[in-house]
C-alpha cells in the first residue's frame, strides 16, 4: 500500500478530449501516455517519480480497460528490459525511474535496446533527482543519452509542454527507431497546473496481440555482425532522421525578437528560470513575452546543427543556460560553431556567469543573465538593471547560533530505530566496527543520534560493499545494513549470494519493514499484504537460505532492543564462518498507522474493547541527561523545562504523537538507563468486569497512598491544588 | 554581523515579475505542508488567479526541513510564466510551521524586511542536535524571535500548533488561518473558508483551527504557569518540625531564601524534617563562608546543589515517586485519560546488582561491594529488565513497599557513599571559596554533572571527578573560575566526554608551561 493514494485523482484520467485537466505533473504524464496509445508501462519507484508509479498502480483498472499492461518492475534494469517489447512490435511502451541512479542500474538494458533500435515508440521517463532536495550523487542523465544514443527530451516545465513532449517523444522514437528519454526535474514532477485533455486511445497493437503473433528480425538482435551495423546505422540513419523530425516538427522553440543582437540558448527545463531572471531585469513580461531572442531546446540531445547555426547567426554574443556538470551542451554548441568557422562569443559556465557545478537557482540565474546583459547589451537594461548588486543583506548572529540543522530522520515509532539503538549498544560492548549502509530509510542512521554507517555504494549493495573486509582471523567483523527494498532490487544476488559464495564472515542486517518505505511505501515480494494481481508474502529468510546462507536469524519484533542487541552480539562473536544474516522484521509505522487508525476508530465507534498505547516520562524521576534521546531521536520524545529553580537541564517528555512503539522503554531497559519511562495503555470500551476490577484496584491503591501520605510531610502541588 | 553580497530585488517599476505573488512554506516533514500549499493554490484559483505549486517530495517527508513554493498571478490571456523555486530576496509571503524554520527562512534570504510578510508558528519542534546534548542544547527561541521581527516586513508569530491541537486539527489549518489574518493575499476570508470546507474529511475541525488562528488574540495565550502556593501537609508533629525549619529559612538572607526554600522542600519531601535540618546546617555553613557584598551567590549555589546532591536518585526515591497520588493525577492528565477511564500502567525497570546492594544495610553492603559471588547472586536476583504493572495491586505493592524503606534510608549502603560525596562537595567548594569566591561557586555548580541512574550516574560522577581534577591545575590562576566553568560546559556537551578531555588537555598544556 503506497503512502499516498491517487484513487480519487485517477478518475480524472478518464476525462474526454477538450476538458481542462488539472493536477500534478505525474498525473499529466499518465494522462498523456493514455492519450498516446501506450501499450505497456513499467518502472521502479524513487523520488521524484515515485508517485508516478503510485498513480499508475492506482489506475490499474483503467489501464486494463484500455488493454494497457502495467507492472511494478523489480528494478530499473527490469523496467528498461521491458522495453524489448517495442523492438520487434509496433507497440508504444514507457518505463519510468529516478535518475541518474536508476539509469545506472538500467543502463545495460538501455544500451542493448539503443543498439538494436526500436520499432514501437519507447519512452524512458526519468525523474532527474538533481539539486535542492535530491538524495543522491549529483550527476546528469545527459551522459547516458549520449553514450547509448538515446534522444533526450527536456521540456519546458509546464503541463502542456510536458504532455506534448510525451507525444513528441513517441513519434520521434518511431521515426528514428531510437528510444527516447524524457527528463523531468524534481519540481516538474509535482508541479501543479492544467492542460487541455485529449482522448484516451487503446494501443494499436496490444501486448496480447504480439504475444499471440510473434515475429523476429534477426538484424535487431545485438550480436555480431548486427551490432557493428547498429553502430553505423545510428550515425548514418537514425541521427539524421531524428534531426529532421526535431527541426521539421519544431520540437525546439524560439522566442523573442529574432533580430536581437544577443541571444540565450537554454535547456527546456531552464526556461522558466531564464524568464524569471529576465522578468526581474525588466526584460520580459509576466507572461514571458520578451524581445531577447531565446532558443529553447526541448530536445537537448541530439543538438540540431542547423538550428544552432541559424539562431547564432548575426548575434554579438550568446549565453548558454545548462544545468549540471559537465557542460555537454556548451561543448556541443562550441564544436558546431567552430566547425562552421563562426566566431560569435559564447558564454556559459565560468567566471562571472553560471557556476561550473550545481543547481541553477533563481539567484544563480539572475546573476548570470544580468551579468551577460550588462556586458553585451547594457543599453537594453533599465537603469536599475544595470546596477551591479543590491545592498548587502546582513547575516544575523542571533540566527546562526540558534537555528539547528534538521536533516530527515526516522519517523515516530519507526521499527528501524530500535535496530540502530541495539547496534549502538553492541558497539559500546565490542567496540566500533566498520559498518556499511545501503539505500533506504535505514540510511538515516548516518545522522545523529546514531551516527552509524560509513559508506553507501548503491541500492542493494550495502553488504557487497563490505566484500573486501573479509580477513579470516580478524578480531572484528564488518556489519552491513540493507533494506527489504534493496534486497529484492538486486541485493539477494549481489550482496547475499556474493557473501555466501565468497564465504564472507561479515554480519548482514536485512531491515524488513514490509514495504519499499523510503520511496513511499510500495509493496515488495516480501510484503505481507495479499494482492490479487501480485505475488507477495515471500519471506526474506527463505530467500537467503535459498542462496545458501547458513547462519540466519529471524527477528519478528525489532522493538525488542535487548534481543536485537544479543543477536547482533552473537553474530559478531560466533565461531561460524560465512555471512551472519539477521532479518529484522517489523512493519513500517507510517503504513501501519495508516492501516490501523481507521480500524481503531471503527472499533471505538462500535464499542469494541481496544487499547491505545502511549509512553510517558515521570518528570520527577527523569534527571535530564537525555541518554534515552541519544538512543532514539524519536520526534515524539522531546524535552521540557520544568518550573523548578533546582533543575538546570530540561527533562525528557513524550508528546501525544507517541504511537506506543515501545522503543523508549526497551532502550531504557536494554541500556540500563533509568526508570522514568512508563507505558500507559488506555482501555477503550472496557468490559464490565474489567471496569470493576480496575475500580477495586484503584480503591486499594488509593488506600495505600492515603495511608502513607497521611503519615508523611508532602508538598505535592497536585495534591495541594 | 557580516555582510554577504546578494542580488536584491530590482527597484520599483523594473521588476516585471512583481505582478506575481510569491509564497513559500517552510515546514518540517510530516506537518502537512503539501495540504497547505494546495489550499493556497485552490484559494488563488478560486480568487481568479493562475497558480502553480512546486515541492520536493524526497526524503524530506521524513521529519526533515522541507519547502513548498506557490506562485500566483491574476488570470490573463497567455498565463504567467512561473518560477519553480523561491529566490532569496524575492518572496512576498513566507509561512513557517515552526519557529526555527522561520529562522531558517530568514537565514536563506526568503524573508526580507523590504517586502516579506512572515507568518510563523512560535512553537518548537526540537531537532535531534538540540535534544541529544547531556545538558541543555536548545536554541534560544527568544533571540530567534527578535531576529524574525527584524528580518520581516510584517511578522505574525504565535503558537498555531496549540490552536490546531485544541481544535482537534493539524497545523496546516491554523497556518492557513494565520495567512488569512495577515491579509497578505488579495482574497476575502470567505474564500479561505470555502477552500477549507471543500477539503472533505476533517473539514469541521480544520475550520475551527482556521478560525482560532484568524481570531487569535495575544491575551488568549495561556497564562504563565500559575504560581501555586505549595503548602506542607501531614501529621501535626511533622508540621511542627516543618515550621521550625521554615523559621530557620527566614533567618537566611533574602536573596538566598527562594532557592533554599525550594531545596528544603525537596530534601524534606525526599526524606524527612531531620534531613531538612541537616540540609539547612550545610546551607548555613556556606553562608558563614559567604561574602554578603557579592549578593550571596555562594549560598544560593550551595542551597541549590546541596539539595540536589542530598536527594540522590535511588530505588527508594523512584518507588516513592511512582506510588504517590500526585503521580496518578499527572499521568492521567498527560496521557489524556478520560475521567474514570481504565488505564494499564507498565513501569520499565532494570535494577542491577548495584541497586540491590545500595539498599542493603551499610555494614553488609560494604562487604559485597567488591563484586564476587555475592555480587553475582544479587545480579541474578535483580534479573535484568523488569516490567511492573503498577496499576495492579501486586506491582503497586512491590513499589509501595520499596518506597516504604524511606525511614531506614540513612542506614543503607548508598547513603554512606552519597553523604561522603556531599561532604566532599561542601569542603571542596568552601575551601576554594576561601581564596577565590567565584571558584567556590563554580565548584558547587559542578554537581549539575551528576545525574541519572546506573551507567549514566557513573558516567556523570566520573565527569564530576574529571572536572574537579582540573581544579588543582587552575586554582592558582586569576581566571580559575572561568576555566572550571569551561570544563563543566565541555562536560555537558557530549556523552562520552570528548569535549571535556580536550579542554583538560588544554589546561594541562598551559599548566606545564607555567
Interface residues (C-beta under 8 A of the other chain):
Chain A: X3 X47 X48 X50 X51 X129 X132 X133 X134 X135 X157 X158 X185 X186 X187 X188 X189 X190 X191 X192 X193 X271 X272 X273 X275 X276 X279 X280 X281 X282 X283 X284 X285 X286 X287 X288 X289 X361 X362 X363 X366 X367 X370 X382 X383 X384 X385 X389 X390 X391 X392 X393 X394 X395 X396 X397 X398 X399 X400 X401 X402 X403 X404 X405 X406 X407 X408 X409 X410 X411 X441 X444 X447 X448 X449 X518 X562 X611 X614 X616 X618 X619 X620 X621 X623 X624 X625 X626 X627 X629 X630 X633 X635 X637 X638 X639 X643 X644 X645 X646 X648 X649 X650 X656 X664 X665 X666 X668 X669 X670 X671 X672 X673 X674 X675 X677 X678 X679 X680 X681 X682 X683 X686 X690 X691 X694 X697 X700 X701 X702 X704 X705 X706 X708 X709 X710 X711 X712 X713 X714 X715 X716 X717 X718 X719 X720 X721
Chain B: X1 X2 X3 X4 X5 X6 X7 X8 X9 X10 X11 X13 X14 X15 X16 X17 X19 X20 X28 X29 X30 X38 X41 X51 X52 X53 X54 X55 X56 X57 X58 X59 X60 X61 X62 X63 X64 X65 X66 X67 X73 X76 X77 X78 X79 X80 X81 X82 X83 X84 X85 X86 X87 X88 X89 X90 X100 X101 X103 X104 X106 X107 X109 X112 X125 X126 X127 X128 X129 X130 X131 X132 X133 X134 X135 X136 X138 X139 X140 X141 X143 X144 X146 X147 X150 X151 X165 X225 X228 X229 X230 X231 X232 X233 X234 X235 X238 X239 X241 X242 X258 X259 X262 X263 X265 X266 X268 X269 X272 X273 X304 X307 X308 X313 X317 X318 X321 X322 X323 X324 X325 X326 X327 X328 X329 X330 X331 X334 X335 X336 X337 X341 X342 X343 X344 X345 X346 X347 X348 X349 X350 X352 X384 X385 X387 X390 X391 X392 X393 X396 X397 X400 X403 X404 X406 X448 X451 X452 X453 X454 X455 X456 X460 X492 X495
